[in-house]
């Protein structure tokens, strides 16, 4: 049986950034509410060129990426609301100055809370990977002293 690599805060950060990117790639569910009985106006190339900038969207995410995004949303539920918001804002690429302004804390405090939240997620993930059958050191029937 292959052993899984242990989770690190950097891996958690990368997975959250991937989740934010996946969410951006999902199609919008907006319904166009403006309707008209007039047929659409067809313009020549010369009339349309340069009026609106071209919008390029990345392709749709894969099913595996959507599953990983859903896992990340479960991770955010493990945190307090302010910490989850902080972690998600940072995963979306919001700068520290804007984050600290939104949360009403200084940049260093926001960074420390972000690191603590990533470590908390990592610890929870590592806790889930260990088998429940192995007793913890110092558990029932074990002593921690080295005396004979």
C-alpha positions in Angstrom: 0.0 0.0 0.0 1.5 3.3 -1.0 1.8 5.8 1.7 0.2 9.2 1.2 2.4 12.3 1.5 1.6 14.4 4.5 -0.3 17.6 4.1 1.6 20.9 4.5 0.2 24.5 4.8 1.7 25.2 1.3 -0.3 22.3 -0.2 -3.4 23.6 1.5 -2.8 27.1 0.1 -2.3 25.7 -3.4 -5.4 23.6 -3.2 -7.5 26.7 -2.1 -6.1 28.8 -4.9 -7.0 26.0 -7.4 -10.5 26.0 -5.9 -10.9 29.8 -6.4 -9.7 29.4 -10.0 -12.1 26.5 -10.5 -15.0 28.6 -9.2 -14.1 31.4 -11.7 -14.1 28.9 -14.5 -17.6 27.6 -13.8 -20.3 29.0 -16.2 -22.5 31.8 -15.0 -26.2 30.9 -14.4 -27.5 34.4 -15.2 -30.5 34.6 -17.4 -30.7 37.4 -19.9 -33.8 39.4 -18.9 -33.8 41.9 -21.7 -35.9 40.8 -24.5 -37.1 42.5 -27.6 -39.3 41.8 -30.5 -36.8 43.4 -32.9 -34.3 41.1 -34.6 -30.7 41.5 -33.6 -28.8 44.2 -35.4 -26.0 42.7 -37.6 -23.0 45.1 -37.9 -20.2 45.0 -40.4 -16.8 44.3 -39.1 -15.7 47.9 -39.6 -18.6 49.1 -37.5 -17.9 46.7 -34.6 -14.1 46.6 -34.5 -12.8 48.1 -31.3 -16.1 49.0 -29.7 -15.8 46.4 -27.0 -12.7 44.6 -25.7 -12.5 40.9 -26.5 -13.4 38.8 -23.5 -11.5 35.5 -23.2 -12.7 33.0 -20.7 -10.7 29.9 -19.7 -12.2 26.6 -20.5 -14.6 24.8 -18.1 -13.0 23.0 -15.2 -12.7 19.2 -15.1 -14.9 17.1 -12.8 -11.9 16.3 -10.6 -11.2 20.0 -10.2 -14.8 20.6 -9.1 -14.6 17.7 -6.6 -11.4 19.2 -5.1 -13.2 22.6 -4.9 -16.0 21.0 -3.0 -13.5 19.5 -0.6 -12.0 22.9 0.0 -15.4 24.4 0.8 -15.7 21.7 3.5 -12.3 22.7 4.8 -13.5 26.3 5.2 -16.4 25.2 7.3 -13.8 23.9 9.9 -12.7 27.5 10.5 -14.4 30.4 12.2 -16.3 32.8 9.8 -13.7 35.6 9.9 -10.8 33.2 9.3 -12.6 31.4 6.5 -13.3 34.7 4.8 -9.7 35.7 5.2 -8.4 32.4 3.8 -10.9 32.6 0.8 -10.0 36.2 0.0 -6.3 35.3 -0.1 -7.0 32.3 -2.3 -8.9 34.6 -4.7 -5.8 36.7 -5.0 -6.9 39.7 -3.0 -4.0 41.8 -1.8 -3.1 42.0 1.9 -3.9 45.7 2.0 -7.4 45.2 0.8 -7.9 42.2 3.2 -6.7 44.1 6.2 -9.0 47.0 5.3 -12.0 44.7 4.9 -11.3 42.8 8.2 -10.3 45.9 10.1 -6.9 44.5 11.2 -3.3 45.4 10.4 -1.5 43.5 7.7 0.7 41.5 10.1 -2.3 40.4 12.1 -4.1 39.3 9.0 -1.1 37.3 7.8 -0.7 35.6 11.2 -4.4 34.7 11.3 -4.1 33.3 7.7 -1.1 31.2 8.6 -2.8 29.9 11.7 -5.9 29.0 9.7 -3.8 27.1 7.1 -2.1 25.3 10.0 -5.4 24.4 11.5 -6.7 23.0 8.2 -3.5 21.0 7.8 -3.7 19.6 11.3 -7.3 18.5 10.7 -6.4 16.9 7.4 -3.5 15.1 9.0 -5.7 13.9 11.9 -8.1 12.3 9.4 -5.2 10.5 7.6 -4.0 8.7 10.7 -5.6 5.4 11.6 -7.8 5.5 14.6 -6.7 2.1 15.7 -3.1 3.1 16.6 -3.0 4.2 20.2 -1.5 7.6 21.0 1.7 7.6 23.1 0.8 7.8 26.7 -2.5 6.1 26.1 -4.1 3.4 28.3 -1.6 0.9 29.5 1.5 2.9 28.4 3.7 5.1 30.5 5.8 8.0 29.4 8.5 7.7 32.1 11.8 6.1 31.2 12.4 4.7 34.7 12.6 1.0 35.2 
